Amino acid sequence: MFEYSNNMKREHDNDDGGQNRHKRPRADGFMEALNNGKFELRLLVSTKSAGAIIGKGGENIKRLRSEFDAHVQVPDSNSPDRIVTIVAPDSVVLNVVRDIIPRLEEAPNDRDPCELRILIHQSHAGGLIGRSGSKIKELREKCSARLKIFSMCCPNSTDRVLSTCGESENVLKIVDCVIQELKEIPIKGNSTPYSPFNYDPIRSHEYGGYGGNTHGGPGGGMPGGPPSHPPRRGPGPAGDYGGPGGYRPPPPPPNNNYPPMHGGAGFGPPPPPSQGGANGGGYSGSGAPNSNYGYGPGGAGAGSGGPVTTAQVTIPSDLGGTIIGRGGERIARIRQDSGAQITLEQATGQPERIITITGTEQQIHTAQYLLQQCVRNSQQGRERFGGSHH
């Protein structure tokens, strides 16, 4: 849909050696592994950690596969979330996790040198939490590690994130206990594994995803510290610490998430905008709704830190009107929400038009993502690229 240029070009040197770069997870992978006497463990990691696990040219992931005789896969993703899938006998899975822990960059603070996030089916969450939180409390005490299960499912999936922090050996004890418990709990209901292509930058802090300020773990309430916008009403993750709300049935996967992104094209979903970052003059200058129909740059939001850079992307010329909107309304809203300066070049009769985006890295990523969703949610975008999740 969009093509990157200049400093926002995608990097593909950290996929898993070219194997199944964009392959989506199988819904029956967990049960198939059990039927073969193995266990499928899926870890949610950041892009940086995924690159370290894969290694330069795929060297490290090839070593893991060879040394442990395990299936280890890290499909590429255009979002801050990456998934490491390990399939092997229990003890081997544990050894692979022990090997990759030093390569993870998720340590939230000095008190917790190690953090691990495990994807589990929503029907497994209740068994791990226990009645009134009894089981999760027992696991914390037994393994001397902090443990939390997020109450919100990952976007368009039946997966929830189990996050654990502590000394690496204690975190490994949690992993071992989780494996032993889940082997005895059959999956109930449909299974739709989380795909990072469905990453939601607005709610990532609520379901345990990465992006923005997503650092920290169970002791901090939610990874990422304070959310950059008010939390939703209703039950939140707090019950999963083992309180009375911990064993409530999980909410169904949200049906209002952003459409999935297919293949490697398109913008990677951004971290959520920082507090106040989109309020400083999104309608200013020539970006006002009725001025030049939204071609001008608009104003960068106040309160967004980091150096200002510029990125350019190209779009098919006939999609220019979709992005601008009536009277420049859509592009003005994207400027306001992202805090970035956005300029769409005038139509010149060429098949493509260039969009120039100026702002901090966070503002640029947010603008790119909003531009993509603007196109995907339009009638033209749905007809051309498909707007439904298969």
Sine and cosine of phi, psi and omega as CSV:
sin_phi,cos_phi,sin_psi,cos_psi,sin_omega,cos_omega
0.00,0.00,-0.86,0.51,0.03,-1.00
-0.93,-0.37,0.45,-0.90,0.09,-1.00
-0.88,-0.47,0.67,-0.74,0.02,-1.00
-0.99,0.14,0.44,-0.90,0.17,-0.99
-0.52,-0.85,0.23,-0.97,0.01,-1.00
0.83,0.56,-0.70,-0.71,-0.20,-0.98
-0.99,0.16,0.03,1.00,0.01,-1.00
-0.97,-0.26,0.23,0.97,-0.03,-1.00
-0.91,0.42,0.64,-0.77,0.00,-1.00
-0.91,0.41,0.55,-0.84,0.11,-0.99
-0.96,-0.29,0.75,-0.66,-0.01,-1.00
-0.90,-0.43,0.27,0.96,-0.04,-1.00
-1.00,0.08,0.12,0.99,0.03,-1.00
-0.84,-0.55,0.42,0.91,0.15,-0.99
-0.99,0.13,0.07,-1.00,-0.18,-0.98
-1.00,0.07,0.87,0.49,0.09,-1.00
0.95,0.32,0.32,0.95,0.05,-1.00
1.00,0.02,-0.07,1.00,-0.03,-1.00
-0.99,0.10,0.86,-0.52,0.11,-0.99
0.74,0.67,0.79,0.62,-0.17,-0.99
-0.81,0.59,-0.66,0.75,-0.07,-1.00
-0.89,-0.46,0.34,0.94,-0.07,-1.00
-0.90,0.44,0.72,-0.69,0.04,-1.00
-1.00,0.09,0.50,-0.87,-0.04,-1.00
-0.91,0.41,0.53,-0.85,0.02,-1.00
-0.99,0.12,0.64,-0.77,-0.04,-1.00
-0.94,0.34,-0.45,0.89,-0.06,-1.00
-0.98,-0.21,0.22,0.98,-0.08,-1.00
-0.87,0.49,-0.65,0.76,-0.05,-1.00
-0.90,0.44,-0.77,0.64,-0.04,-1.00
-0.93,0.36,-0.58,0.81,0.02,-1.00
-0.89,0.46,-0.66,0.75,0.02,-1.00
-0.89,0.46,-0.71,0.70,0.01,-1.00
-0.87,0.49,-0.66,0.75,0.00,-1.00
-0.90,0.43,-0.39,0.92,0.03,-1.00
-0.99,-0.14,0.23,0.97,0.03,-1.00
0.97,0.25,0.36,0.93,-0.01,-1.00
-0.83,-0.56,0.00,-1.00,0.02,-1.00
-0.73,-0.69,0.68,-0.73,0.07,-1.00
-0.98,-0.21,0.90,-0.44,0.05,-1.00
-0.93,-0.38,0.77,-0.64,0.03,-1.00
-0.88,-0.47,0.84,-0.54,0.01,-1.00
-0.96,-0.26,0.65,-0.76,0.11,-0.99
-0.99,-0.12,0.87,-0.50,-0.04,-1.00
-0.76,-0.65,0.24,-0.97,0.05,-1.00
-0.99,0.17,0.25,-0.97,0.02,-1.00
-0.86,0.50,-0.66,0.75,-0.01,-1.00
-0.89,0.46,-0.68,0.73,0.01,-1.00
-0.92,0.40,-0.62,0.79,0.02,-1.00
-0.87,0.50,-0.68,0.74,0.03,-1.00
-0.88,0.47,-0.62,0.79,0.01,-1.00
-0.94,0.35,-0.60,0.80,0.01,-1.00
-0.93,0.37,-0.63,0.78,0.00,-1.00
-0.95,0.33,-0.69,0.73,-0.02,-1.00
0.99,0.15,0.27,-0.96,-0.04,-1.00
-0.89,0.46,0.82,-0.58,0.00,-1.00
0.91,0.42,0.29,0.96,0.00,-1.00
0.98,0.19,0.22,0.97,-0.08,-1.00
-0.86,0.51,-0.73,0.68,-0.11,-0.99
-0.94,0.34,-0.66,0.75,-0.02,-1.00
-0.93,0.38,-0.54,0.84,0.09,-1.00
-0.91,0.42,-0.63,0.77,0.04,-1.00
-0.89,0.45,-0.69,0.73,0.00,-1.00
-0.87,0.49,-0.70,0.72,0.00,-1.00
-0.89,0.46,-0.68,0.73,-0.05,-1.00
-0.96,0.27,-0.74,0.68,-0.09,-1.00
-0.92,0.40,-0.61,0.79,-0.07,-1.00
-0.97,-0.25,-0.03,1.00,-0.04,-1.00
0.78,0.63,0.76,0.65,-0.06,-1.00
-0.83,-0.56,0.42,-0.91,0.14,-0.99
-1.00,0.08,0.91,-0.41,0.02,-1.00
-0.80,-0.60,0.82,-0.57,-0.08,-1.00
-0.69,-0.73,0.68,-0.74,0.07,-1.00
-0.73,-0.69,0.99,0.13,-0.01,-1.00
-0.87,0.49,0.51,-0.86,0.04,-1.00
-0.93,0.36,0.38,-0.92,-0.02,-1.00
-0.47,-0.88,0.52,-0.86,0.02,-1.00
-0.99,-0.17,0.52,0.85,-0.03,-1.00
-0.63,-0.78,0.14,-0.99,0.02,-1.00
-0.93,0.38,-0.29,0.96,0.00,-1.00
-1.00,0.00,0.69,-0.72,0.15,-0.99
-0.74,-0.67,0.46,-0.89,-0.02,-1.00
-0.87,-0.50,0.78,-0.63,0.11,-0.99
-0.97,-0.23,0.88,-0.48,0.02,-1.00
-0.96,-0.28,0.80,-0.60,0.01,-1.00
-0.84,-0.54,0.82,-0.57,0.06,-1.00
-0.81,-0.59,0.87,-0.49,-0.04,-1.00
-0.12,-0.99,0.13,-0.99,0.16,-0.99
-0.85,0.53,0.43,-0.90,-0.10,-0.99
-0.73,0.68,-0.80,0.60,-0.10,-1.00
-0.89,0.45,-0.56,0.83,0.00,-1.00
-0.94,0.33,-0.67,0.75,0.06,-1.00
-0.82,0.57,-0.70,0.71,-0.01,-1.00
-0.89,0.46,-0.65,0.76,0.01,-1.00
-0.92,0.39,-0.59,0.81,0.05,-1.00
-0.91,0.42,-0.69,0.72,0.03,-1.00
-0.89,0.47,-0.67,0.74,0.03,-1.00
-0.86,0.51,-0.61,0.79,-0.02,-1.00
-0.94,0.35,-0.62,0.79,-0.10,-0.99
-1.00,0.02,-0.28,0.96,-0.04,-1.00
-0.81,0.59,-0.70,0.72,0.00,-1.00
-0.88,0.47,-0.30,0.95,-0.03,-1.00
-1.00,0.00,-0.13,0.99,-0.03,-1.00
-0.98,0.19,0.56,-0.83,-0.03,-1.00
-0.94,-0.34,0.36,0.93,-0.17,-0.99
-1.00,-0.05,0.06,1.00,-0.06,-1.00
-0.83,0.56,0.89,-0.46,-0.09,-1.00
-0.96,0.27,-0.53,0.85,-0.02,-1.00
-0.27,-0.96,0.04,-1.00,-0.05,-1.00
-0.91,0.42,-0.50,0.87,-0.03,-1.00
-0.94,0.33,-0.51,0.86,-0.02,-1.00
-0.88,-0.48,1.00,0.02,-0.07,-1.00
-0.92,0.38,-0.22,0.97,-0.05,-1.00
-0.66,-0.75,0.69,-0.73,0.14,-0.99
-0.73,-0.68,0.65,-0.76,0.01,-1.00
-0.70,-0.71,0.64,-0.76,0.05,-1.00
-0.86,-0.51,0.83,-0.56,-0.05,-1.00
-0.91,-0.41,0.69,-0.73,0.07,-1.00
-1.00,0.00,0.81,-0.59,0.02,-1.00
-0.78,-0.63,0.47,-0.88,0.05,-1.00
-0.92,0.39,0.56,-0.83,-0.07,-1.00
-0.87,0.50,-0.49,0.87,0.01,-1.00
-0.96,0.28,-0.29,0.96,0.06,-1.00
-0.99,0.14,-0.40,0.92,-0.11,-0.99
-0.87,0.49,-0.70,0.71,-0.02,-1.00
-0.87,0.50,-0.64,0.77,0.01,-1.00
-0.91,0.42,-0.58,0.81,0.00,-1.00
-0.98,0.22,-0.47,0.88,0.01,-1.00
-0.99,0.15,-0.69,0.72,0.00,-1.00
0.99,0.16,0.24,-0.97,0.00,-1.00
-0.90,0.44,0.80,-0.60,-0.03,-1.00
0.83,0.56,0.44,0.90,0.05,-1.00
0.98,0.19,0.26,0.96,-0.09,-1.00
-0.91,0.42,-0.64,0.77,-0.07,-1.00
-0.95,0.32,-0.70,0.71,-0.03,-1.00
-0.91,0.41,-0.56,0.83,0.06,-1.00
-0.91,0.41,-0.66,0.75,0.02,-1.00
-0.89,0.45,-0.66,0.75,0.01,-1.00
-0.90,0.44,-0.66,0.75,0.03,-1.00
-0.86,0.51,-0.73,0.68,-0.06,-1.00
-0.94,0.34,-0.64,0.77,-0.03,-1.00
-0.92,0.40,-0.62,0.79,-0.10,-0.99
-0.98,-0.22,-0.08,1.00,-0.01,-1.00
0.81,0.59,0.67,0.74,0.04,-1.00
-0.69,-0.72,0.43,-0.90,0.05,-1.00
-0.99,0.11,0.56,-0.83,-0.15,-0.99
-0.54,-0.84,0.66,-0.75,0.00,-1.00
-0.50,-0.86,0.61,-0.80,0.11,-0.99
-0.87,-0.50,0.85,-0.53,-0.02,-1.00
-0.94,0.34,0.62,-0.79,-0.06,-1.00
-0.99,0.14,-0.38,0.92,-0.01,-1.00
-1.00,0.00,0.71,-0.70,0.09,-1.00
-0.94,0.35,0.48,-0.88,0.13,-0.99
-0.89,0.45,0.46,-0.89,-0.10,-0.99
-0.81,0.58,0.72,-0.70,0.07,-1.00
0.81,0.59,0.63,0.78,-0.04,-1.00
-0.52,-0.85,0.11,-0.99,0.11,-0.99
-0.95,-0.31,0.28,0.96,-0.03,-1.00
-1.00,-0.07,0.58,-0.81,0.17,-0.98
-0.84,-0.54,0.39,-0.92,-0.06,-1.00
-0.99,-0.14,0.80,-0.60,0.16,-0.99
-0.98,-0.20,0.87,-0.50,-0.03,-1.00
-0.91,-0.41,0.75,-0.66,0.01,-1.00
-0.73,-0.69,0.61,-0.79,-0.03,-1.00
-0.74,-0.67,0.48,-0.87,0.09,-1.00
0.49,-0.87,-0.28,-0.96,0.12,-0.99
-0.90,0.44,0.54,-0.84,-0.11,-0.99
-0.84,0.54,-0.65,0.76,0.00,-1.00
-0.91,0.41,-0.58,0.81,0.03,-1.00
-0.95,0.32,-0.59,0.81,0.07,-1.00
-0.90,0.43,-0.63,0.78,0.05,-1.00
-0.90,0.44,-0.57,0.82,0.07,-1.00
-0.89,0.45,-0.65,0.76,0.05,-1.00
-0.87,0.49,-0.72,0.69,0.00,-1.00
-0.85,0.53,-0.72,0.69,0.00,-1.00
-0.87,0.49,-0.72,0.69,0.00,-1.00
-0.89,0.45,-0.66,0.75,0.01,-1.00
-0.88,0.47,-0.70,0.71,0.02,-1.00
-0.85,0.52,-0.75,0.66,-0.04,-1.00
-0.89,0.45,-0.62,0.78,0.01,-1.00
-0.93,0.37,-0.74,0.68,-0.10,-0.99
-0.93,0.37,-0.44,0.90,0.05,-1.00
-0.88,0.47,-0.44,0.90,-0.08,-1.00
-0.99,-0.15,-0.04,1.00,-0.04,-1.00
-0.93,-0.38,0.94,-0.33,0.02,-1.00
-0.93,0.37,0.57,-0.82,0.07,-1.00
-0.94,0.35,0.73,-0.68,0.03,-1.00
-0.94,-0.35,0.70,-0.71,0.03,-1.00
0.99,0.10,-0.11,-0.99,-0.01,-1.00
-0.93,0.36,0.39,-0.92,0.05,-1.00
-0.82,-0.58,0.88,-0.47,0.07,-1.00
-0.80,-0.60,1.00,-0.07,-0.04,-1.00
-0.87,0.49,0.52,-0.85,-0.01,-1.00
-0.94,0.35,0.72,-0.69,0.14,-0.99
-0.92,-0.40,0.79,-0.61,0.02,-1.00
-0.86,0.51,-0.27,0.96,0.06,-1.00
-0.92,0.39,-0.26,0.97,0.05,-1.00
-0.99,-0.17,0.25,0.97,0.01,-1.00
-0.75,0.66,0.69,-0.72,-0.01,-1.00
-0.89,-0.45,0.95,-0.30,-0.06,-1.00
-0.92,0.38,-0.39,0.92,-0.04,-1.00
-0.97,0.24,-0.60,0.80,-0.11,-0.99
-0.93,-0.37,0.17,0.99,-0.08,-1.00
-0.84,0.54,-0.58,0.82,-0.01,-1.00
-0.95,0.33,-0.29,0.96,-0.02,-1.00
-1.00,0.02,-0.47,0.88,0.01,-1.00
-0.96,-0.28,-0.02,1.00,0.09,-1.00
0.99,-0.14,0.31,0.95,0.01,-1.00
-0.99,0.12,0.05,-1.00,0.00,-1.00
-0.99,-0.14,0.03,-1.00,0.01,-1.00
0.92,-0.40,0.50,-0.86,0.02,-1.00
0.88,0.48,-0.80,-0.61,-0.02,-1.00
-0.99,-0.12,0.56,0.83,-0.10,-1.00
-0.97,0.23,0.98,0.20,0.13,-0.99
-0.75,-0.67,0.46,-0.89,0.00,-1.00
0.95,-0.31,0.18,-0.98,-0.12,-0.99
-0.62,-0.79,-0.48,-0.88,-0.15,-0.99
-0.82,0.58,-0.56,0.83,-0.06,-1.00
-0.96,0.29,-0.29,0.96,-0.05,-1.00
-1.00,-0.03,0.13,0.99,-0.02,-1.00
1.00,-0.01,-0.89,0.45,0.07,-1.00
-0.59,-0.81,0.67,-0.74,0.12,-0.99
-0.80,0.60,0.69,-0.72,0.02,-1.00
0.97,-0.24,-0.05,1.00,0.01,-1.00
0.91,0.41,-0.50,-0.87,-0.06,-1.00
-0.89,0.46,0.72,-0.69,0.05,-1.00
-0.91,0.41,0.43,-0.90,-0.05,-1.00
-1.00,0.08,0.04,1.00,0.14,-0.99
-0.47,-0.88,0.29,-0.96,-0.13,-0.99
-0.86,0.51,0.64,-0.77,0.04,-1.00
-0.93,0.37,0.35,-0.94,0.02,-1.00
-0.93,0.38,0.40,-0.92,0.12,-0.99
-0.95,0.30,0.34,-0.94,0.06,-1.00
0.98,-0.18,-0.01,-1.00,-0.07,-1.00
-0.90,0.44,0.69,-0.72,0.01,-1.00
-0.91,-0.41,-0.25,-0.97,-0.09,-1.00
-0.93,0.36,-0.21,0.98,-0.16,-0.99
-0.85,0.53,-0.58,0.82,-0.03,-1.00
-0.88,0.47,-0.40,0.92,-0.07,-1.00
-0.97,0.24,-0.05,1.00,0.10,-0.99
-0.97,0.24,-0.10,1.00,0.02,-1.00
0.88,-0.47,0.03,1.00,0.04,-1.00
-0.97,0.26,-0.03,-1.00,-0.08,-1.00
-0.83,0.55,-0.49,0.87,-0.05,-1.00
-0.98,0.21,-0.13,0.99,-0.15,-0.99
-0.91,0.40,-0.45,0.90,-0.06,-1.00
-0.97,-0.24,0.21,0.98,0.09,-1.00
-0.91,0.41,0.51,-0.86,0.07,-1.00
-0.86,0.51,0.65,-0.76,-0.03,-1.00
-0.94,0.35,0.43,-0.90,0.05,-1.00
-0.93,0.36,0.44,-0.90,0.05,-1.00
-0.92,0.40,0.39,-0.92,0.04,-1.00
-0.83,0.55,0.69,-0.72,-0.03,-1.00
-0.86,0.52,0.61,-0.79,-0.01,-1.00
-0.97,-0.24,0.19,0.98,-0.03,-1.00
-0.87,-0.49,0.47,0.88,0.01,-1.00
-0.98,0.21,0.23,-0.97,0.02,-1.00
-0.92,0.40,0.51,-0.86,0.03,-1.00
-0.88,0.48,0.47,-0.88,0.00,-1.00
-0.94,0.34,0.39,-0.92,0.07,-1.00
-0.96,-0.27,0.77,-0.64,-0.10,-1.00
-0.98,-0.18,0.59,-0.81,0.05,-1.00
0.90,0.43,-0.41,-0.91,-0.05,-1.00
-0.98,-0.19,-0.02,1.00,-0.03,-1.00
-0.99,0.16,0.30,-0.95,0.06,-1.00
1.00,-0.10,0.11,-0.99,-0.04,-1.00
-1.00,0.02,0.61,-0.79,0.12,-0.99
-0.96,0.28,0.68,-0.74,0.01,-1.00
-0.84,0.54,0.61,-0.79,-0.13,-0.99
-1.00,-0.07,0.16,-0.99,0.25,-0.97
-0.93,0.36,0.41,-0.91,0.02,-1.00
-0.90,0.43,0.49,-0.87,0.00,-1.00
-0.86,0.51,0.56,-0.83,0.00,-1.00
-0.96,0.27,0.26,-0.97,-0.06,-1.00
-0.87,0.49,0.78,-0.62,0.06,-1.00
0.97,0.25,0.01,1.00,-0.12,-0.99
-0.95,0.32,-0.30,0.95,-0.08,-1.00
-0.92,-0.39,0.27,0.96,-0.11,-0.99
-0.96,-0.27,-0.01,1.00,-0.14,-0.99
-0.98,-0.17,0.95,0.32,0.16,-0.99
1.00,0.05,0.60,0.80,0.01,-1.00
-0.89,0.45,-0.36,0.93,-0.01,-1.00
-0.97,-0.25,0.20,0.98,-0.15,-0.99
-0.98,0.18,0.12,-0.99,0.08,-1.00
0.85,0.53,-0.55,-0.83,-0.05,-1.00
-0.98,0.20,0.08,1.00,0.04,-1.00
-1.00,0.00,0.11,0.99,0.03,-1.00
-0.86,0.50,0.51,-0.86,-0.11,-0.99
-0.80,0.61,-0.61,0.80,-0.07,-1.00
-0.97,-0.26,0.28,0.96,-0.02,-1.00
-0.94,-0.34,0.91,-0.41,0.08,-1.00
0.87,0.49,0.33,0.94,0.05,-1.00
0.81,0.59,0.58,0.81,0.16,-0.99
0.99,0.12,0.19,0.98,0.00,-1.00
-0.97,0.25,-0.45,0.89,-0.11,-0.99
-0.95,0.31,0.07,-1.00,-0.16,-0.99
-0.98,0.20,-0.41,0.91,-0.11,-0.99
0.94,0.33,-0.15,-0.99,-0.06,-1.00
-0.88,-0.48,0.57,-0.82,0.05,-1.00
-0.97,0.26,0.58,-0.82,-0.03,-1.00
-0.95,0.30,0.54,-0.84,0.06,-1.00
-0.99,0.14,0.53,-0.85,0.11,-0.99
1.00,-0.08,0.04,1.00,0.04,-1.00
-0.99,-0.16,0.88,-0.47,-0.08,-1.00
-1.00,0.08,0.14,-0.99,0.05,-1.00
0.97,-0.23,0.34,-0.94,-0.01,-1.00
-0.93,0.37,0.50,-0.87,0.01,-1.00
-1.00,0.00,0.78,-0.62,0.04,-1.00
-0.76,-0.64,0.08,-1.00,0.00,-1.00
-0.79,-0.62,0.65,-0.76,0.07,-1.00
-0.75,-0.66,0.48,-0.88,0.05,-1.00
-0.82,-0.58,0.63,-0.78,0.09,-1.00
-0.74,-0.68,0.40,-0.92,0.03,-1.00
-0.92,-0.39,0.54,-0.84,0.05,-1.00
-0.74,-0.68,0.42,-0.91,0.15,-0.99
-0.86,0.52,0.68,-0.74,-0.10,-0.99
-0.84,0.54,-0.57,0.82,-0.07,-1.00
-0.96,0.28,-0.07,1.00,0.06,-1.00
-0.99,-0.12,0.01,1.00,-0.01,-1.00
-0.86,0.52,-0.70,0.72,-0.01,-1.00
-0.90,0.43,-0.54,0.84,0.04,-1.00
-0.89,0.46,-0.66,0.75,-0.02,-1.00
-0.96,0.27,-0.62,0.78,-0.03,-1.00
-0.94,0.35,-0.72,0.69,-0.04,-1.00
0.98,0.20,0.15,-0.99,-0.03,-1.00
-0.91,0.42,0.85,-0.53,0.00,-1.00
0.90,0.44,0.35,0.94,-0.01,-1.00
0.98,0.18,0.26,0.97,-0.12,-0.99
-0.90,0.43,-0.70,0.72,-0.09,-1.00
-0.92,0.38,-0.74,0.67,-0.05,-1.00
-0.92,0.40,-0.53,0.85,0.06,-1.00
-0.91,0.41,-0.63,0.78,0.01,-1.00
-0.92,0.39,-0.62,0.78,0.02,-1.00
-0.91,0.41,-0.63,0.78,0.06,-1.00
-0.88,0.47,-0.69,0.73,-0.05,-1.00
-0.91,0.41,-0.71,0.70,-0.07,-1.00
-0.94,0.33,-0.53,0.85,-0.04,-1.00
-1.00,-0.05,-0.46,0.89,-0.08,-1.00
0.98,0.18,0.13,0.99,-0.04,-1.00
-0.99,-0.11,0.41,-0.91,0.17,-0.99
-1.00,0.10,0.78,-0.63,-0.07,-1.00
-0.77,-0.64,0.83,-0.56,0.02,-1.00
-0.83,-0.56,0.81,-0.59,0.06,-1.00
-0.96,-0.28,0.85,-0.53,-0.06,-1.00
-0.92,0.40,0.48,-0.88,0.00,-1.00
-0.89,0.46,0.49,-0.87,0.05,-1.00
-0.92,0.40,0.75,-0.66,-0.04,-1.00
-0.86,-0.50,0.12,0.99,-0.06,-1.00
1.00,0.01,-0.09,1.00,0.05,-1.00
-0.98,0.19,0.37,-0.93,-0.03,-1.00
-0.94,0.35,-0.30,0.95,-0.02,-1.00
-0.76,-0.65,0.43,-0.91,0.08,-1.00
-0.81,-0.58,0.49,-0.87,-0.05,-1.00
-0.98,-0.18,0.72,-0.69,0.14,-0.99
-0.95,-0.31,0.80,-0.60,0.04,-1.00
-0.97,-0.26,0.80,-0.60,-0.04,-1.00
-0.86,-0.50,0.80,-0.60,-0.01,-1.00
-0.83,-0.56,0.74,-0.67,0.02,-1.00
0.25,-0.97,-0.19,-0.98,0.10,-1.00
-0.95,0.31,0.21,-0.98,0.00,-1.00
-0.84,0.54,-0.65,0.76,-0.01,-1.00
-0.90,0.43,-0.68,0.73,0.00,-1.00
-0.90,0.43,-0.63,0.78,-0.01,-1.00
-0.91,0.41,-0.72,0.70,0.01,-1.00
-0.88,0.48,-0.67,0.75,0.01,-1.00
-0.90,0.44,-0.70,0.71,0.01,-1.00
-0.88,0.48,-0.69,0.72,0.00,-1.00
-0.86,0.50,-0.70,0.71,-0.03,-1.00
-0.91,0.42,-0.69,0.73,0.00,-1.00
-0.91,0.42,-0.58,0.81,0.06,-1.00
-0.89,0.45,-0.68,0.73,0.00,-1.00
-0.89,0.45,-0.71,0.71,-0.02,-1.00
-0.91,0.41,-0.56,0.83,0.05,-1.00
-0.85,0.53,-0.70,0.71,0.00,-1.00
-0.95,0.32,-0.72,0.69,-0.05,-1.00
-0.89,0.46,-0.55,0.84,-0.05,-1.00
-1.00,0.07,-0.10,1.00,0.02,-1.00
-1.00,0.09,0.34,-0.94,0.01,-1.00
-0.88,0.48,-0.69,0.72,0.02,-1.00
-0.86,0.50,-0.69,0.72,-0.02,-1.00
-0.91,0.42,-0.67,0.74,0.01,-1.00
-0.90,0.44,-0.64,0.77,0.00,-1.00
-0.93,0.37,-0.60,0.80,-0.09,-1.00
-1.00,0.07,-0.67,0.74,-0.14,-0.99
-0.93,-0.37,-0.20,0.98,-0.05,-1.00
1.00,0.08,0.78,-0.62,-0.09,-1.00
-0.89,-0.46,0.16,0.99,-0.02,-1.00
-0.89,-0.46,0.41,-0.91,-0.04,-1.00
-1.00,-0.01,0.79,-0.62,0.00,-1.00
-0.95,-0.30,0.00,0.00,0.00,0.00
